Amino acid sequence: MKVSLSFNDAISLIYAPPSSYLIWCLMAIFLFKRIYRYQSHDYAFSTVENLLHSLGGDDFLRMLNRTLLETLQKAGFSEKFLDEIVAPVMRVNYGQSTNINGFVGAVSLACADSGLWAVKGGNKLICSGLLQASKSNLISGSVMYIEEKTRTKQTGTPTKMYEVAYQTGSETHSDFYDIVLVATPLNRKMSNITFLNFDPPIEEFHQYYQYIVTTLIKGNLNSTIFNSRALGKFDLSTILTTDNSDLFINSIGIVSSVRENNPQPSEDGTYVWKIFSQETLTKKQILKLFLSYDYAVKQQWLAYPHYKPPEKCPSIILHDRLYYLNGIECAASAMEMSAIAAHNAALLAYHRWNGHTDMIDQEDLYEKLKTEL
């Protein structure tokens, strides 16, 4: 017999009542959703802190500057709830503990319930679909440096522009642009972009990212390793771990099709399992987790920032007409956050180019837009 419990069902069975958890998450989500209304009216923000303050006021900034543990303790949650429900969710979503900042913790908890969306064929299709819809000219290359230069236009007027040099294969090319948006983490291990001859110089970035190892394994899980008397009664589909776990993994779960509510095994009765861990799994560790397996595919990557509040988000405006999207990841790293940052940067660049100062960093937008209806 298979047993399927939602996250909130599990809470209600183990920890009663879950109402305070639900209210806390729903309030954070309700406030955060204001950003879509602001952006639909073309309002932009020049800093991540201004954006967050416009949504949740000082409360959101306090969440950014103290740990999730402190935030939930002040809200009255028990140590047992924090250790056995909240910490495992942080480990699976961000590879870290409840010492991450309270804002990214709220984002993580909001993603713990059922009803999330995915794209058939992979979420990467969102990027290719947006690129196609925008009719942009994609140049496949690695950016080497960005330099501000003065060029004379056809009118004879000297104008400051940005030269972007990039490498495609063994060849180096460059083009000139009026506005540049940097949409990759400015971390030397990830992008390695140099900013040449800027006055004042572009500040150095100390946005450290968390290593995580993803391992996909097709095989028969060794359920006895998890030492639960209940395992003989139902099949496992997801296993999360606590901070004080002796296990060498953060989480393990069955990979299922987007269209399937209940994961289906392959013809030989085995599943494909996705494992998150801090270190690359050895063959000995894999054999401890699985009775037998057909293959294991491992990928180590810098997945998201290493959160250590108080957080200082990098500037969105790096220089005149030079913008940085990924600073928002210091608040919370997610596809939705990146989309919001991109929309905000585009609006900010447009308004600054056209002198629309009344559309940037406006206070009390929620009340202002409410009275306009």
N, C-alpha and C positions, 0 to 999 in steps of 0.2 A: 504494500500500500504506500502511495506517495502522499506526503503531507505538504501543502503549500501555504505558508503564512506570509502576510504582508508585514512590513516593518512595524506598523502601528498595531497589528494583531499581536506580534511578539511582545511589544511593550505592554499591552493590556493584559497579557497572560502572566508576565513576570513582575511588572511594576505597575501598581495602581495608585492613583489614576494617571493616565497619560495626558490629561487635558492641558496642564501647564506647558508641557512640551509642545503640543499642537498650537496653542495660543501664541507661544513665543515664535515658532517658525512662521506661522501664518501672518503675524504682524510684520516680521522682517520682510517676507515676500510681498505683502501688500504695499509697504512703503517703497520697496525697491522697484516695483512695477511702475512707479510714477515716471521713471526715466523714459519709457516708451511714449508717454503723453508729451513730455517735454521735447523729445526729439521729433515727434510728429508735428510740433509747432516750430521746429527749426532752432530751438535754443541749444547753446553749446556752453562748455565749461573749460576753463584754461588749466585747471589742475584736477587730479583725481580727488583730492580732499574737498574741493568745491562741489564736485559732482555728488559725492556721497553726502555732504552736508545738505544739499538741496533736496535729497531724498528722505533722509532720516534725522537731520539735525545733528545736535551734539551727541546723541545716542549712537549714531553710526560711527562717528569719529572715535568715541570711547571704545566701541567694539574693535576698531582698527588698532587701537593703542594698548589693549590689554588682552590677555590670553583668553581662549575659549573657556578654559577651566575656571578662571576668575569670573568671567561673564555669567556662566551657568551657576556657579556657586552663589553669586549675588542674587540670582533669580530663584534660588531655593531648591535646586535639584540635589538629589542625594548622591553620596559618593559611589554607591552601588550602581546607580544609573549612569554616572559619568564613566566608571571603570568598565562596565560590561555592555553598554549600549553606545555611548558617544565615542569613546576611545577607539573601538573597532571600526566605526564608520570613518573616523579620521585616517586610520591606518590603510584602509582600502582605497579611499579617494585621494589622499594626499601623502601617504607614506610617512606620516608624522603623528605626533601625539596631541593631546588636548592643550599643549603649550603653543599651538598655532594661534593666530589672532582670532578674535571673536567673530569678525565679519566673514572670513573665509570658512570658519566653522559653521556659521549659519547657512552659507551656500552649500556646504558639504551635507549637512543634515537635511536640507530641503531636497537633495538628490537621493536620499536614502529610501524614500517611499516608492511605491509602484506608480505606473502611469507615465514614465519617462518616454521620450521619443527617440527613435533612431531611424537612419535612412537605409533602405535596402541597397546593398552594394557597398556600404561603408559611408561613414560621415564625411569622408574626404570628398564625396560627390557634392556636398554643399559648396565647397570652395570652387570646384570646376564649374558648377552651375552658376554661381555668382559671377565668375569670370566671364562666362559666355553671355550672361544677361547684360553685363556692363559694356560689352563690346570693346574691352580694353585690348591694348597691344601688349601681349606677354613676351618678355625677353627672358629666355632661360639662361641665367648666368649667376655667378656669385659676385656680389658687390665687394670691391676692394677698398675704395675710399670715396669720400664725398668732400668736395672742396668748393668754397665760395669764390667766384671769380666775377670780374666786371667785363661785360660784353657790350659791344655797340650794335644796336638794332638797326633795321633798315631806315628808321627815321633819323638816325644819327645820334640818338640819345643813349648815353652809357647806362647800362642797367646791370644790377647785381643778379647773378644766376648761380645755380649749383651745377657743378660738373660731377657726374656720377660715373666712376670707372668700374668696370666689371669684367669678369673673365668667363669666357665660354670655351670650354675645352682648353686648348693651349693658346688661344688668342685673347688679347686684351682690347676692350673697346671702351668708349665713353660717349655720353650724351649730356646735353644741357637742359635744365628744367627750372621753371619759375618757383615751383613748390615741390618739396620732397616730404614724403611720409615714410618713416622707418617702422616697419611692421615685423620685426624680429627681435628677440631679446638681445640687448647690447651687452652680451656676456662673451668674453674672449674665447670660451670653449664652444660657442654656438654660432656667432656671426662674424667676429673678427673684422669689423668695419673700422677704418681709420678716418678721423675727421681732420682735414688739413687746413692750416692757416686761418682758423676761426679766431675772431677777436670780439668778445673774450673767448677763450678756449671752451670747447664742449666739456662739461664736467665728466670726471671718470665715473663709471658705473660699477657699483658693488652689489649687483642684483644676483645673489648666489642661487643656484638651482639645485634641486634635490635629485640625486641619482636614484633611479628605480630600475629594477630588472623585471621584464615581462617574459614569462615562459609559457608557451603553449604545448600541452602534452596530450596525446591521445592514448588512453589506457584505462586500466581498472584501478580505481582508487582503493587504497588500503584504509578502510574505515576504522579499523581497530586502533590506529595511531592516535585518534582523537579521544579515545578513552571515555566513551559515553555508553551507558547501559541501554539507552534508548535507540541506538543506531540499528539494532536488529529489526525495529518495527517500521522504519521508513527509510527511504533513500535520501541522501544528502545532495543538494544542488549548489549550496554556497556555504563556505566556512570562513568566518572572520575571527581575528585573534585580538587578544587584549595586549596592553603595553607590557605586562609582566609575563607574557607567555614564553614558554621554553622553546616554542616552535621557531623555525628559521624562515618562516613565511609571514607576510602581512595578511594574505587572503588567498583563497582558492575557490573557483566557481566554474560551473559548466558554461561553455560558450554555446549560445543557441541562436537560431535564426530570428531575424527581426519579426517575422510573421508568426512565430510560435510562442504561445503562452507557456506551454510546458515543453522543455527541451526533450528532443527525441534522440535515442542512441543510434549509432551506426548499425549496419547489418550484423556485425560481430558482437553487438551488445555494449560496446564501449562508448565513452563520451570524449569530447575534446575539452580539456580543462585549462583555464587561464589562471596563472599564479603570479602574484606580485610579491617581490622580495627585495631586501636591501642589497643582497649580494647574489652573484651568479650561483645557481644551484649546481652542486656537484652530482656526479652520477650516483654516489652513495646516498645523497639526500633524496634524489628522485626515486630510487629504489625503496627508500623508507616510506615515501608517500604513496607509491603505486605497487600493486602486486605484480603487474606487468605493464609494459607500454610499448607502443609501436614507434613513436618518434617524439622528439622534444626540440622545439625551436625557441631560441633565447634571444632577447633584444634588450640591451642596456641603453638607457637614455636619460637625458636631463628633462624630467617631466614637468616640473612646476617649481616655483620659488621655494626656498627653505624659509619658512615663516618664523620670525622671531620678533614679536612685538616688544616695544612700540615700532610700528612700521613707518618708514619715510618713503613715499612713492616718488619715483623719478619724475622729472618735469615732462609735461606733454609738449611744451614749447621749448625746443632745444636751442633755437636761434630764429631769427626772423624768417618765416616761411619754411621752417624745418621742424617737423613734428614727430613725436614718438608715441606709439600706441601701447607698447607692452608694459609701460609703467603701471597700468591698471592691475597687472597680475600680482603686484605686491599686496593689493587689497584682496583679490581672489582670482584664481586661475581657472578659467572654464571657457568653452567655445562661446557661450552667450556673453560672457564678459568681454571677450575679444571683439565680438560683433558690435557691442555697445561702444567700445573704445574706438573702433574704426568709424562708426557713424558720427561720434562726437568729434573726432579729429577732422573729418571731412567738413562738418558744419563749422568748426572753429576756423579752419583754413579759409573757407569761403567768406565768413563774416570779417575776418581780419584783413583779407585781400580787398574787400569792398568797404571797409570802414564801418561795419554795422556793430558798433560797440554796445548798442542796446540789446543785442541778442546773445551777449556773452556774460556769464556769471551773474545772472539776475537773481535777486533774493525773493523769497516768498512766491515762487512760481506756482506752487500748487493752489494757493489762494487766488492768485492773479488769474490763472486759467479757469478756475471754478466760477469766478464772477463774470467771465466773458461769455459763459453759456447762456 
